[in-house]
């Protein structure tokens, strides 16, 4: 029987809070499907979400495995930086993670098959295309030879997977339709806010990442420019939210609450400007990353509730 310490290590490695973000994005896609096409199959929803979680979990495990060199060098240790530390601290071994990855791959095949059987209304080519794209970007984030996060593509990949991919999956699995513009448009704010979270999350890591040739945005353009970019993208996300509401793509009465992102963005960007003024980026920025996570939740949760109760 695993010890409590080992169980705690697996929980740390799994990054459980990320489940909330994927639940919101995937749920938003399903809510759009119900609102626009009156389609909702709870069995398909559950199986799709299990597959999504398994892919995400394997991504986290693979990242921890292949990011070991930079995590070992990173001195800016926090809940948001330098990985979960379970490999660096010896709480788990590389063999443990490899076995877990193989086990999850097997589970993905099993639940993927069950999902295909449960959703005959979704063309098989759509289902397989979604799976291939998701696995390519998620597992290719850190895994050789693709290593997107080492090629200045990691931040955009994060945004694509938490935004368009997850929202479209929730919608398409219910309707069998991938061409409807509504889920694509509503994924824009999530893509942008996730991009900011990934960029800011990589900022304290820039020295360790540079040492192992991991070319993140802060490494390539410098941490100051990365934070300035985050400010502009934050503003763009707020504009996108208000625009979507203005054109009634986020339904009222709940939809009007999306306006809260504007003052939130102003507060968030003010804090980022304070960081720029210090010109010191070689330390954890947990408070800013918490604001970034709240922003991600707001731009997904408010539309989700708007479609459920609108």
N, C-alpha and C positions, 0 to 999 in steps of 0.2 A: 504494500500500500504506500502511495507517495506521501512523503512527509509534508507537514504544513508549510514548511519553508519552500518546498518545490512547487506546491500548489500556488502559493503566493507568487512565485517567480513566473509561472505560466500566466497568471492573471496580469501581472505587470507587462509581460511580453505581448499579451493580446490587445493592449490598448483599448480596453472596454468602452471608454467614453466615446470613441469613434463610432460605435454602434448607433448612437443617437443621431449623428449627422446623416448616416446612410439611411436610417429609418425615415427621417424627414424627407430626403430627396426621393427615395423610392415611393414613399407614401404619397408625396405630391403628384407623382406621375399617375398612380392609381386613382387618386381623387379627381384628377383632370379627366381620366377615362370615364369615371362614373358620372361626372357632371356634364360632359359633352356627348357621351355615347351611351349612357345608362348601362354600362357594362362593369360588373365587379364579381369576380369568382374568388371567394376566400381561399380555396385550395390552391389555385394558381398563384394568388398573392403570397401565401405562406411559403410555397415551394420556391418561388422566385426570390423571395427575401432570404431564404436559407442559402440558396446558391450565391447570392450577392455577398452575404456575410462570409461564406467559406472562401470566396475569391479574395475578399478584403483581408481575411485573417491570414491566408497564405501570403498575401502581399506583405503584410506586417512582418511575418516570420522571415521571409526572404530578405526583406530590407535589413532586419537585425543581423542576419547571417552575413550578408555581403557588405554591410556598412561597418563591420567590426574594426577595420583599420582606422577609419576616421573617428569612430566612437571611442576607441582606445586613446587616441591623441587629444580628444576634446576635453578641455578643462572647464567649459561653461556648462556644467551639469545642472539640469533642471527637469521638471516633468515634460518639457517641450523640446529639450535638446539632448544630444549625445545618446540617443536611443534609450531603451529601457534599462540598459546596463547589466542585464542578466547574464550575458555572455562575458562581458568585460570583468564582472565580479565573480564569475565562476558559479553562479547559481544554477545555470543550466549549461550543458555541453553542446558542442556542435552536432554530435550524433543525435542528441535529443531533438534538436531543431530539424535536422534532416528527416528523422522518422516522422515527426509531426507534419512536415510538408508533404511527405508521401501519403500519409494517412488522409490528409485533407484533400489531396488530389483524387484519391479513391472515392471519397465522399462526394466530391463535386460531380464525378461521373455518375454516381448512383442517383443523386438528387436531380441532376440535369436530365437523366433519362425519365425520371418520374415527372418532371416538369413538362417535357415534350409530350408524354402520354396524357397529361392533364390539360394541355392547351392545344387541342387539334385545330383550333381556329387560327393559330399563329403559323404561317408557312414555315416549314422546317429551315429553309434557307435564311429566313430572318432570325430565327432562334440561333442557328449556328454562327451567323455573322455577328450577332450581338456577343455571343460567348467568345469568339475568336478575338474581336476587338477589345473586349474587357480584359481578357487574359493577357493579350499582347501588351497593352498599356500598363496594366497593374503589375504583372510579373516582370515586364521589361523595364520597370522603373529603376531598379537597381541591379537586376540579374544580368550577368554577361550572356551573350555578347552585346545585347541591346543597350543596357545601362543608360536609359534616357536621362536620369538625374545627373549623370556625369557629362552630358552633352548640352547642358543649359535648356533642357526640355522638361525637367522634373516638375517645375512649378505649373507649367501649362498642363502637363499630364494630370497632376492632382486636380486641377480645375475641371478638366474634361471628365474625369471619372466620377467626381462627386456631383457634377452638374449635369451636362447633357446625357452621359451614359446611364446614370442611376435613375434620373427622371424619365428618360425615354424607355428604360427597361420597365418601370412601373406602369407606364402608359401602354406600351406595345404588347406586353404580356396579357393585358386585359382586352385590347381591341384588335390586335393583329395588324395595326397600322403604324408605320414609322414616319409617314410623310406629313402628318398633321402638324402645322406650324406652332400650335399652342405650347406643347411641352418643350419644343426647342427654344421658343422665345422666353418662356418662364425659367429656363435653365441658365439664362445669361447672368442674372445677379449671383446665383450660386457659383457659377464658374469664376466670376470676377472676385468674389470675396474669398473663395478657396485659393485662388492664385495669390492674393495678398497674404493669406495665412501661411502658405507655403514659402513665399518670399521672405516674410518676416521670420518665420521659423528657421530658415537657413542663415539668417544674418549673424547670430552669435556663433554659428559653426564655421564661419568663413575661413578662419585660419587653419583649422583642422581639415576642412574640405580641400583647401588649396594645397595642403601638404600631401594629399593623396590624389591630386589631379581631378578632384570632383568639381566640375565647372558649373556650379550653381550661379544664379543671377548675382548674388552678392560677391561671389568670387570673380566673375567675369567683369562686372561693371563697378564693383566696389560697394561696400555696405551703404554709403551715403546715397548713392544713386538708386540703390535698391529700395531704400526707405522713401525717397522722393517718388519713385515709380509707384510704390504702394499708396501714397497719398492720392495721386491722380486716379489710380484704379479704384480706390475707395469712393471717390467722388463720382466716377463713372457708374459704379454699382448703384449708388443712390439715385442717380439720374435714370438709370434703367428701370429701377423699381417704380418710381413715380410715373414714368412714361407708360409702363405696362398697366398701371392702375388707371391712368388717364384714358387709355384706349380700351378700358373695361376688360382687359385680359385677366385682371385680378378682381373678382366680383365683389360688389358691396353686399351688405353693409360692413362686413368684417374687413374687406379689402382696403378701406380708407385708413386702417391702422398702419398700413405700409408707410405712411408718411412719417412715422417715428424714426425711420432709418436716416432721414435728413439731419435732424439734430444729433442723432447718435454718430453719424459720419463726421460731423463738425467736431464733436468732442474727441473722437478717435484721432482725427487728423491733427488736432491741436496737440495731443500727446505725442504723436509722431514728430511734429515740429520741435517739440522740446528735446526729443532724442537727437535730432539733427543738430540742434544748437550745442549740445554737449560734445558732439563729434567723437563719442566713445561708444563703440559698438561691440567691443570685446567683452561682453558680460551677458548673463541671461536677461531677457526682456519679458518675463512672465506676465506682467500686468498688461502689456501691449498685446501679447498673444491671447490672453483671456478676452480682451476686447474684440480681437479678430474672430475668435470662436463665437462670441455673442452675436456679432454681425452676421456670420454664416447662419446661425440659428434663426435670426430675425427674418432674413430674406427668404428662407425656406418655410419656416413655421407659419408666418402670417398668410402667405398664399395657400398653404395647406389647409389652414382653418377656414380661409375664405371659400375654398371650394367645398369643404365639408358642410359649412353652415350658411353659405351664400345663397 
